[in-house]
Amino acid sequence: MSETIPESWRPALEPVLAMPESRRLGGWLRREEASGKTIYPPRGQRLRALELTPLDKVRVVILGQDPYHGPGQAHGLCFSVPEGVRVPPSLVNIHKELRDDIGVAIPPHGNLEHWARQGVLLLNNSLTVEAGRAGSHAGKGWEAITDAAVAAVARREEPSVFILWGSHARNKAQRVPELGPGTRHLVLTSPHPSPLSAHSGFFGSKPFSKANAFLEAHGRGKIDW
């Protein structure tokens, strides 16, 4: 791994980073780039979710699948794009649900860094992808690292909210025993916000108001979505 793990996450992630699978991931990524392939997000942004949201500050976890694979879209936070980049369809639907749920005006951009800075961990399952090839880095070693990050949040005594949109996010959470029956955390599930599934139960699921109600009830303060 050429990128530096943020200090707050090191105790949780260093054991898995020392495993052969993680070392192979780093070598494989270097070879992919050396062969001329474009990898998103660029170096320096791949651990952005962990950098903006220290482990001890996490209040909400939102799980994505892999980074956007178009030019300029991915910047290390799931569902988010930098300002000036066209808002992707799934995020358009997230904004619509946010408006309908708690009355937040739809913003003119898709940058979700303001969520991350408040303790919303915006974590993809794979933290890189090849340009134009969705899912191309699945199964290459990122999963063990991001599973460890999710488990680290779930092991903390402070109750947190886990927002799982779609089967992929639910499957990831199922690998974390602390999120099973009897968990002290709030686990919210619904279909994915993609245009293909948003009308099957994502719209109207009210994840933002439910998350804030839970956080306030446990003395953790609400998110300014």
C-alpha positions in Angstrom: 0.0 0.0 0.0 1.6 3.3 -1.1 -1.0 5.4 0.7 -0.7 6.2 4.4 -3.4 4.9 6.7 -4.7 7.8 8.9 -3.5 7.6 12.5 -6.9 6.9 14.1 -7.5 3.9 11.8 -4.0 2.3 12.2 -4.7 0.0 15.2 -7.7 -1.5 13.4 -6.3 -1.8 9.9 -2.6 -2.5 10.4 -3.1 -6.2 11.1 -5.0 -6.8 7.9 -2.6 -4.6 6.0 0.2 -6.9 7.1 -1.5 -9.9 5.5 -0.3 -11.3 2.2 -3.5 -10.4 0.4 -3.0 -6.7 1.2 0.6 -6.7 0.1 -0.5 -8.4 -3.2 -3.1 -5.6 -3.7 -0.4 -2.9 -3.5 1.8 -4.7 -6.0 -1.1 -5.4 -8.3 -2.2 -1.7 -8.3 1.4 -0.6 -9.1 1.6 -3.0 -12.0 -1.8 -1.9 -13.4 -0.7 1.7 -13.4 2.7 0.9 -14.8 0.9 -0.9 -17.7 -0.8 2.4 -18.6 -4.2 1.8 -17.1 -6.0 4.7 -15.6 -7.1 4.0 -12.0 -9.7 6.1 -10.1 -9.6 7.8 -7.8 -6.0 9.1 -8.3 -3.3 8.5 -5.8 -3.6 10.6 -2.7 -7.4 10.3 -2.6 -8.0 6.6 -2.2 -8.2 6.7 1.6 -10.1 10.0 1.7 -13.0 8.6 3.6 -10.8 7.5 6.4 -8.9 10.8 6.4 -12.0 13.0 6.7 -13.7 10.7 9.2 -11.5 9.5 12.0 -12.6 6.3 13.7 -13.4 7.9 17.0 -15.6 10.5 15.3 -17.8 8.0 13.2 -21.5 8.3 13.9 -22.9 7.0 10.6 -21.6 4.6 8.1 -22.9 4.6 4.5 -21.5 1.7 2.3 -21.0 1.9 -1.4 -19.7 -0.7 -3.9 -16.8 0.8 -5.8 -15.7 4.3 -7.0 -17.2 6.0 -10.0 -15.3 5.0 -13.1 -15.6 8.2 -15.2 -13.1 11.0 -15.5 -13.0 13.4 -12.6 -15.8 11.7 -10.6 -14.2 9.6 -7.9 -12.5 11.4 -5.0 -12.5 8.8 -2.3 -16.0 9.1 -0.8 -18.8 6.8 -1.9 -21.7 8.4 -3.8 -19.9 11.7 -3.8 -18.3 13.7 -6.7 -16.3 16.9 -6.6 -18.0 20.2 -7.2 -18.3 21.0 -10.9 -18.8 17.4 -11.8 -22.3 16.3 -13.0 -24.2 14.7 -10.2 -24.6 11.0 -10.9 -28.2 9.5 -11.0 -27.9 7.6 -7.7 -26.9 10.8 -5.9 -29.7 12.7 -7.5 -32.1 10.2 -5.9 -30.3 10.5 -2.6 -30.8 14.2 -2.7 -34.5 13.8 -3.6 -35.0 11.5 -0.6 -33.1 13.9 1.6 -35.4 16.7 0.5 -38.6 14.7 1.0 -37.4 13.2 4.3 -36.1 16.3 6.2 -36.7 19.2 3.9 -33.1 19.8 2.8 -32.9 21.8 -0.4 -31.3 19.9 -3.3 -27.8 21.3 -3.6 -26.2 22.4 -6.9 -23.3 20.0 -6.5 -22.6 16.4 -5.4 -19.7 16.9 -3.0 -20.5 15.1 0.3 -17.4 16.1 2.2 -19.5 18.1 4.6 -21.1 14.8 5.7 -17.8 13.1 6.1 -16.4 15.9 8.3 -19.4 15.4 10.7 -18.7 11.7 11.2 -20.4 10.1 8.2 -18.0 7.4 6.9 -18.6 7.2 3.2 -16.9 3.9 2.5 -16.8 1.9 -0.7 -16.2 -1.8 -0.6 -13.3 -1.5 -3.2 -11.4 1.8 -3.0 -10.2 1.8 -6.6 -11.5 1.0 -10.0 -10.2 0.9 -13.6 -11.4 3.7 -15.8 -14.6 2.7 -17.6 -14.8 -0.7 -15.9 -17.3 -0.8 -13.0 -16.4 -3.5 -10.5 -13.0 -4.2 -12.1 -11.1 -4.1 -8.7 -13.6 -6.3 -6.8 -11.9 -9.3 -5.3 -8.4 -7.9 -5.5 -7.9 -7.4 -1.8 -9.7 -4.2 -0.8 -12.6 -6.1 0.8 -10.6 -7.3 3.7 -9.4 -3.8 4.5 -12.8 -2.2 4.3 -14.4 -5.0 6.2 -11.9 -4.3 9.0 -12.9 -0.7 8.9 -16.6 -1.5 9.2 -15.9 -4.0 12.0 -13.8 -1.4 13.9 -16.8 1.0 14.0 -19.2 -1.8 15.0 -16.9 -2.8 17.9 -17.0 0.6 19.5 -19.2 1.1 22.5 -20.8 4.2 21.1 -24.0 3.4 19.1 -23.7 4.3 15.4 -26.0 4.1 12.4 -25.2 1.8 9.5 -27.1 2.8 6.3 -27.2 -0.1 3.8 -28.5 0.6 0.4 -28.9 -2.4 -1.8 -27.9 -6.1 -1.5 -24.1 -5.4 -1.8 -24.1 -3.2 1.3 -26.2 -5.7 3.2 -23.9 -8.5 2.3 -20.9 -6.6 3.5 -22.6 -5.8 6.9 -23.4 -9.5 7.3 -19.7 -10.2 7.5 -19.5 -8.2 10.7 -20.9 -10.2 13.7 -21.4 -7.0 15.8 -24.1 -5.9 13.4 -26.1 -9.1 13.9 -29.2 -9.7 16.1 -29.1 -7.7 19.3 -26.7 -5.1 18.0 -26.6 -1.8 19.9 -26.3 0.0 16.5 -29.1 1.1 14.2 -29.0 -0.8 10.9 -31.1 0.8 8.2 -31.7 -1.2 5.0 -33.5 -0.3 1.7 -33.1 -0.8 -2.0 -30.2 1.0 -3.7 -30.8 4.6 -4.8 -30.0 3.7 -8.4 -32.8 4.7 -10.9 -33.2 0.9 -11.4 -34.4 0.3 -7.9 -35.1 3.6 -6.1 -38.8 3.3 -6.6 -38.8 -0.2 -5.1 -38.5 1.1 -1.5 -35.6 3.6 -1.4 -37.9 6.5 -1.8 -39.8 7.0 1.4 -37.4 5.0 3.5 -36.5 8.1 5.5 -32.9 7.1 6.4 -31.8 10.6 7.4 -34.5 11.4 9.9 -34.2 7.9 11.4 -30.5 8.3 11.7 -30.8 11.6 13.4 -33.5 10.4 15.8 -31.3 7.5 16.9 -28.2 9.6 17.3 -30.0 12.2 19.4 -31.7 9.5 21.5 -28.2 8.2 22.4 -26.6 11.6 23.1 -24.5 11.7 19.9 -26.1 14.7 18.2 -27.7 14.9 14.9 -26.0 15.2 11.5 -26.5 18.4 9.6 -27.3 16.7 6.3 
